[in-house]
């Protein structure tokens, strides 16, 4: 039996002495002599203020990020429990500084500099002993590039609580986490695995969390994991596997404490978000169909082999809800699948077959208002149910689907129907069925975009679908150009999810 995350939390064993030894022995592969490129990339969007702010850098070491932030006019406050990197930071950057002893805190000190117009302070003490009173302020922003996943897992809730106590009520910042297969680590040490579910569990009660980007890390960053020391009999070649996992599952999040405001807006958003049958009919009639692609969806092409292809049953059924006249259906049918779509508007159902020159048959549905359009081409197994999504049942179909490809349905359903949508989808899926879903995320505090596509953030996807399926986010993409300008929003992300439906 594999290691459970509950056991993993207890086994986390990196302590203050370990960190002191790392610094003394020069075993600091996580340290870079350059500013973190993602700080530069996201600074203007998430850390910059209209006026210079106070930015907190927990477990700062001697990171060049502090110098970069200070040169951009900010007051920078770091905390580091090992004395050596505090001294090294100022000496290696030729910055004059002075040292004060922190009263009543043992050997703890504070290193300060206001030389050359910079304002940098590093507290050399236990992170949990730091208070806003000691700092003389609460910080406006934070930049956690390596602290959270360096803290032992059983301390993660305490860490977040302490961090929040040092921030203003409307503070925000950027946080890195790492996720990998805990069974493939030879020891339980930093960087610690922080699964998405764990992060949500800790942060959801106190902060809104937004996934920003998935990035790959160079081997120099994780070389200190000493993968070659694995037991070869037990792990075999898994050293390379964990390397890839750590490279490909490195997350960065933006966090804001203003969660109550976000929830208030979402309640309002749910009431305002409406798009019913007649709205879709008008869009198709007036050719306002910006969501329709003239080629196969690139996310389908990219993820099909791993997440939808069924090697045991190459003719497995794939459901395409709210299918419109998507070319994805032809692409899937050409792979040998039985493809079934459902579309409430009649026009795109006919357009699909006519525009692709596929002979088809039309029949009235029995007991349900609508029609069924079926391909007569023996090489193209495609059926489209022209009816309400919620009217489609496994009884009407005569079977349940092996897979689902939701490229634009969940985001098109009005927010007040999202929960019903997920429950109904689960009723159409075979036990252990699989699926891919695209959701969109943007800032509803910035502007209540009327939709569609409707606001479907990561927390919503997890909360709505988790009762029926496991939920794994595969990737996130920032939309650019006309697709964003149309929404009149500063950013729009598309998040790609993989589902594995429950067995029962």
SVG drawing of the C-alpha trace seen along z (x, -y; Angstrom):
<svg xmlns="http://www.w3.org/2000/svg" viewBox="-44 -57 74 62">
<polyline fill="none" stroke="black" stroke-width="0.4" points="0.0,0.0 1.3,-3.5 2.1,-6.2 -1.0,-8.2 -0.7,-12.0 -1.8,-11.9 1.3,-9.7 3.4,-12.0 2.4,-15.0 3.6,-13.4 6.9,-12.2 8.1,-15.6 11.4,-16.1 13.4,-19.1 14.4,-21.2 16.3,-24.4 19.6,-22.5 19.2,-20.9 18.8,-24.4 21.8,-25.7 23.9,-22.7 22.7,-23.3 24.0,-26.9 27.2,-26.0 28.0,-23.3 27.0,-25.3 24.2,-22.9 21.9,-25.6 21.0,-24.6 17.7,-26.5 19.6,-29.8 20.0,-31.8 22.3,-34.7 19.6,-36.4 16.2,-37.7 13.4,-35.1 12.1,-35.6 8.5,-35.0 8.7,-37.9 9.6,-40.1 6.9,-38.6 4.0,-39.0 5.2,-42.0 3.1,-44.6 -0.1,-42.5 0.0,-41.2 2.6,-43.0 2.9,-46.6 0.9,-49.3 0.0,-52.9 2.5,-53.9 5.5,-52.1 4.4,-49.3 5.8,-47.0 6.6,-43.6 7.2,-40.6 9.6,-37.8 9.3,-34.8 12.3,-32.5 14.2,-34.8 17.7,-33.4 19.9,-35.7 17.6,-35.9 18.2,-38.6 14.5,-39.1 14.7,-41.4 17.2,-43.7 15.1,-43.8 11.9,-44.7 13.8,-47.4 15.2,-48.9 11.6,-49.2 10.9,-51.5 9.4,-49.1 10.2,-48.6 11.2,-45.0 11.0,-42.9 12.4,-39.4 12.7,-36.8 15.4,-34.1 16.2,-31.8 19.8,-31.1 22.2,-34.1 24.7,-33.3 22.5,-34.1 21.3,-37.4 24.9,-38.6 25.8,-37.2 23.0,-39.1 24.3,-42.5 28.0,-41.7 27.7,-40.0 25.7,-42.9 28.0,-45.5 25.1,-47.1 26.0,-48.9 23.9,-47.7 23.7,-47.7 22.7,-45.0 20.5,-45.2 19.7,-42.6 16.0,-41.8 15.1,-42.3 13.7,-39.3 14.3,-36.9 17.5,-35.2 20.2,-35.4 17.8,-36.8 18.9,-39.9 17.6,-42.4 19.7,-43.5 18.7,-46.9 19.8,-49.0 18.6,-52.3 21.8,-52.8 21.6,-54.1 17.9,-54.7 17.1,-51.1 14.9,-50.0 15.6,-46.4 15.2,-44.7 15.9,-41.1 14.8,-39.6 17.0,-36.7 14.6,-34.9 12.0,-32.1 9.3,-33.0 6.6,-32.3 8.1,-34.8 7.6,-37.6 4.6,-40.0 3.2,-43.0 4.0,-44.9 7.6,-43.9 7.7,-44.9 5.9,-48.2 3.5,-47.6 1.4,-45.1 2.7,-44.3 0.8,-45.2 2.1,-42.3 4.1,-39.1 6.4,-37.1 6.7,-33.5 9.0,-31.8 10.3,-29.0 9.0,-29.2 5.7,-27.4 7.0,-24.1 10.1,-24.3 8.0,-24.2 7.2,-20.8 3.7,-19.7 2.2,-19.5 3.1,-23.2 1.4,-24.4 -1.9,-25.6 0.1,-27.4 2.4,-28.9 -0.6,-30.4 -2.2,-31.7 1.1,-33.4 1.6,-34.9 -1.9,-36.4 -1.3,-38.0 1.6,-40.0 -0.5,-41.3 -3.1,-44.0 -6.7,-42.9 -6.6,-43.5 -3.1,-42.2 -2.3,-39.9 0.8,-38.1 2.3,-35.2 3.0,-31.8 4.8,-28.7 3.9,-25.1 5.2,-21.8 3.4,-18.5 4.7,-15.1 4.2,-11.4 5.1,-11.0 5.7,-7.3 8.6,-8.1 10.6,-10.2 13.4,-8.4 12.8,-10.6 10.3,-13.0 12.0,-16.4 12.0,-19.8 10.7,-20.6 7.5,-19.2 4.6,-18.0 1.5,-20.2 -1.4,-18.7 -4.0,-21.0 -6.6,-19.5 -4.4,-20.3 -3.8,-23.9 -7.6,-24.3 -8.3,-22.9 -5.9,-25.3 -6.6,-28.4 -10.3,-28.3 -11.6,-29.5 -9.4,-32.6 -8.4,-33.5 -9.3,-33.4 -6.8,-31.5 -6.1,-31.7 -3.9,-29.4 -1.5,-31.5 0.8,-29.2 2.4,-25.8 6.1,-26.0 9.1,-23.7 12.1,-23.9 15.8,-23.3 17.5,-20.3 19.7,-22.7 16.6,-23.6 15.8,-20.1 19.3,-18.5 19.5,-18.5 16.7,-15.8 19.5,-13.3 17.4,-11.0 20.3,-8.6 20.2,-7.5 16.9,-5.7 16.6,-2.0 17.0,-0.6 15.2,2.6 12.2,0.8 12.1,-2.3 13.8,-1.1 13.9,-3.9 11.4,-6.0 14.1,-8.5 13.6,-9.9 9.8,-9.8 9.9,-12.0 12.3,-14.3 9.7,-14.8 6.8,-15.1 8.6,-17.8 9.4,-19.6 5.9,-19.5 3.8,-20.0 5.2,-23.2 2.4,-25.6 2.3,-29.3 -0.8,-30.9 -2.0,-34.4 -3.7,-34.8 -5.9,-37.6 -7.5,-37.9 -10.5,-39.7 -12.5,-36.5 -15.8,-37.8 -15.9,-40.4 -15.3,-37.7 -18.1,-35.6 -20.5,-38.6 -19.8,-39.3 -20.2,-35.6 -23.7,-35.5 -24.6,-38.5 -23.0,-37.0 -25.0,-33.8 -28.2,-35.8 -27.3,-37.9 -25.8,-35.1 -28.5,-33.9 -28.4,-32.4 -31.4,-30.3 -32.6,-28.4 -33.9,-31.4 -30.6,-33.3 -28.7,-30.5 -31.1,-30.3 -30.7,-34.0 -26.9,-33.7 -26.9,-30.9 -29.4,-32.7 -27.4,-35.9 -24.1,-34.0 -22.8,-35.3 -20.8,-32.1 -17.3,-33.3 -16.8,-30.1 -17.1,-27.9 -13.7,-26.9 -13.0,-26.2 -10.5,-23.5 -10.2,-20.8 -9.7,-22.1 -6.0,-22.1 -6.5,-21.0 -8.3,-17.9 -5.5,-17.1 -2.9,-17.6 -4.6,-15.5 -6.5,-12.8 -3.8,-10.1 -3.3,-10.1 -6.7,-11.0 -9.4,-9.9 -8.0,-7.2 -9.2,-3.7 -6.7,-1.1 -9.0,1.7 -12.0,0.4 -11.0,-1.7 -14.7,-2.1 -15.7,-3.5 -18.4,-6.1 -17.6,-9.8 -20.2,-12.3 -19.9,-15.9 -22.4,-18.1 -23.7,-21.3 -21.9,-20.2 -23.0,-22.9 -21.4,-21.9 -18.0,-21.3 -15.4,-19.6 -14.1,-17.8 -16.9,-15.3 -15.6,-14.3 -12.0,-14.1 -13.1,-11.7 -15.3,-9.6 -12.3,-9.2 -10.4,-7.8 -13.1,-5.0 -15.2,-6.3 -19.0,-6.3 -19.6,-10.0 -22.8,-11.4 -23.6,-15.1 -26.5,-17.0 -27.5,-20.4 -30.6,-22.4 -30.6,-24.5 -31.7,-22.7 -29.8,-24.8 -26.2,-23.8 -27.3,-20.1 -28.2,-20.2 -25.3,-22.6 -22.9,-20.0 -23.9,-17.3 -24.5,-19.5 -21.2,-21.5 -19.2,-18.3 -21.1,-16.6 -22.2,-13.7 -25.5,-11.9 -27.8,-11.8 -31.2,-10.7 -33.6,-12.7 -36.2,-11.1 -38.4,-12.5 -37.5,-11.5 -40.0,-9.4 -41.3,-10.9 -39.0,-13.8 -39.4,-17.1 -36.7,-17.1 -35.1,-15.1 -32.2,-12.7 -29.9,-13.2 -27.8,-10.1 -24.9,-9.8 -25.6,-7.3 -21.9,-7.1 -20.6,-3.7 -17.2,-5.2 -18.5,-8.2 -20.4,-7.0 -22.0,-10.3 -25.4,-10.9 -26.7,-14.3 -29.6,-14.6 -31.4,-17.9 -33.0,-18.4 -32.5,-19.9 -29.3,-18.7 -31.3,-17.7 -33.8,-15.7 -31.1,-13.3 -31.0,-10.3 -29.2,-6.9 -32.7,-5.3 -33.2,-7.3 -29.7,-6.5 -29.8,-2.8 -26.3,-3.0 -23.9,-5.2 -20.9,-7.0 -17.3,-5.8 -15.8,-9.4 -16.9,-13.0 -15.3,-15.9 -16.7,-19.1 -15.0,-21.8 -17.6,-24.6 -20.7,-23.2 -20.0,-23.8 -18.9,-27.4 -22.1,-28.0 -24.5,-26.7 -25.9,-29.5 -24.2,-29.6 -27.4,-28.8 -27.5,-25.5 -23.8,-24.5 -24.5,-22.0 -27.4,-20.4 -25.2,-20.2 -22.5,-18.2 -25.0,-15.9 -26.7,-15.2 -23.4,-14.5 -22.5,-12.0 -25.8,-10.2 -24.8,-9.7 -21.4,-8.4 -20.4,-4.7 -18.6,-3.7 -15.0,-4.8 -15.8,-6.9 -13.2,-9.6 -13.4,-13.0 -11.8,-16.4 -13.4,-19.7 -12.4,-23.3 -13.3,-26.0 -12.6,-29.7 -11.4,-32.0 -11.3,-35.8 -11.7,-38.5 -15.4,-39.1 -14.4,-41.8 -13.0,-43.7 -16.1,-43.5 -19.2,-41.3 -18.9,-39.8 -22.5,-38.7 -21.3,-35.5 -21.1,-33.2 -18.5,-31.9 -19.4,-32.1 -16.9,-32.4 -15.9,-28.9 -12.9,-29.1 -10.8,-26.2 -12.6,-26.2 -16.0,-26.0 -15.0,-23.1 -13.7,-21.1 -16.6,-21.8 -19.2,-21.0 -17.7,-17.9 -15.8,-16.3 -18.9,-14.4 -19.0,-12.5 -15.5,-12.3 -11.8,-12.9 -10.7,-16.3 -7.2,-17.0 -6.2,-20.2 -3.8,-19.5 -2.9,-22.9 -3.8,-26.6 -3.6,-29.0 -3.7,-32.8 -5.9,-33.9 -4.7,-36.9 -5.9,-39.1 -9.5,-39.5 -10.8,-36.6 -9.9,-38.7 -10.7,-42.1 -14.3,-40.9 -14.8,-40.2 -13.4,-43.6 -11.4,-42.0 -7.7,-42.3 -7.1,-38.6 -8.9,-35.3 -7.6,-31.9 -8.7,-28.6 -8.1,-25.7 -8.1,-22.1 -9.3,-19.4 -9.2,-15.6 -12.1,-13.7 -12.3,-10.0 -15.8,-9.3 -16.7,-7.3 -17.1,-3.6 -20.5,-3.4"/>
</svg>
